[in-house]
Amino acid sequence: MKSTITIFVSGSKSLKEHRLRLKALVNNINGENRLKDYPVSLSMFSYTNLGDNQAEYDDFIEHKSDIAIFLLEGRMGEKTKEEFLLASRALKKTGTPKIYVFMKEFEERTPQIEEIEKLVSEHSDSYYVEYSNLEDLESKVKTRLDQEVEELVASTMVSPKKKLFRLGLWAWAATAVGIIALAAFAGKVISERNDATLLFIGGGSAVNCLEEYEGIGNIYEYKEAICLSVPTSVSWPIISSDVHHRHAMRGAENSKLFYPVCLSAMDAEDASFLKMSNREQFVNKGAVLCYHLGDDYLAVYVKKGYSNPIIDGKDSISVTELATFLREVSKEHFMIFTTEEGSGTLTFYQKHLEPHGMTVSKASLGEHVDKFTDMTPKSKIRRDDTPYMMLGSRYYVAKSVYQDGDCRKIQVLEDDGTPIVKSINLYFAGYNLDGGTSFWIPDVMVEFLKKLDPRFNDVIKKNKIPRESERVIVSMNELLDSK
């Protein structure tokens, strides 16, 4: 079924040319998507489509938009500010619209710019992106919209309508059939025990981190589980759906079902799980339980023997140096490998590189960009002995070339010299029980948690975990530390 991503563009009426260029850009992206057979289209609206009616703008932003783009040139008018705050409130409440702020480069900081920076940081989980001219604006908007489309296409279980990631029982049935087929193909034997099977979903950084836990080891060989590698952005809605649809299926009724556990190198926010219901509806059914496994740090891996003054003889580089390096090598015969769109690792790179005018995409780096996983073979990375860099982390690199000594690791630091650290977490569903005073989880998850951290032996009683807050995301580490 064809899906539409609805975009609202806000900003001064004087930015007419900007809106026209972006609408033309959307038409071009739709044409590209048709050639790729992508069942996704973009639809862009602004005040020119809705008439001179502020109430209509507000309703469109709050209830009909998947993305809100704000165009600024050094100041934010009162109407634009009201629309931004409205979008921010809607984002926190329902998970949409996603907010992108683009501001024209400035030569000096003014009180208006400082006010914008404060507003964006306080009311949004994003940050503004500078652009130098209309062509630069088009390029940076295209990068983000292409990413939105790729993430949507990557998951056959999502719908970009107002309530994103609506997973019904049909989706779970389709997922289960696909996973069972995959398991059979891989020779995985699912236990005949009367309990759920753990479904580990998420990124490789967390999987590799888990190997360091003595009681767990290689998660792909864990007896009562199946592993499915998908970007974090795809795995979170599956947990959300589990709380939303299956909170009543506890105890014996939960036998033979898959119990999803998200492995993520990102810190989730409430909005990550409020795609199908508001906060009150969600916490009435359960919560997302989070266990912090440890920390990962960004690191790039460069082919041994490759020489460049920015990296020669160094075991660490700053974000500014990395942005400069990527800009330089994009003009050479050089390959840049990144993790999948929507992954925690790539999200961190984008977040830290964008303020330096760099996005990790073909739009910025040309055709010499490709994807890698920790299982990518040597032949793909080494291709014709071309020099390369993998944008990975301590826990995530193509093992085939790293273990073979074909590349060296360089840690990526903030410009002040501090490591760029990303959390590695487990997220799983806890279903309300006993009038909301405790959570229920299946036997198979109880066993896993006790192997992971023996302190769970004193916390989990008869599949129950005490509920001590009305949060959407409940920290298991805080609970364990309090006992």
Buried (B, 14 or more C-beta within 10 A) or exposed (E): EEBBBBBBBBBBEEBEEBBEBBBEBBEEBBEEBEEEEBEBBBBBBBBEBBEEEEEEBBBBBBEBBBBBBBBBBBBBBEBBBBBBEBBBEBBBBBBBBBBBBBBBEEEEEEEEBEEBBEBBEEBBBBEBBBBEEBEBBBBBBBBBBBBBBBBBBBBEBBBBBBBBBBBEEEBBEBBBEEBBEEBEEEEBEBEEEEBBBBBBBBBBBBBBBBEEBEEBEEBBEBEBBBBBBBBBBBBBBBBBBBBBBBBEBBEEEBEEBBBBBBBBBBBBBBBBBBBBBEBEEBBEBBBBBBBBBBBBBBBBBBBEEBEBEBBEEEEBBBBBBBBBBBBEBBEEEBBBBBBBBBBBBBBBBBBBBBBBBBBBBBBBBBEBBBEBBBEBEEEBBBEEEBBBBBBBBBBBBBBBBBEEEBBBBBBBBBEEEEBBBBBBBBBBBBBBBEEBEBBBBBBBBBBBBBBBBEBBEEBBEEBBBEBEEEBBBBBBBEBBEEE
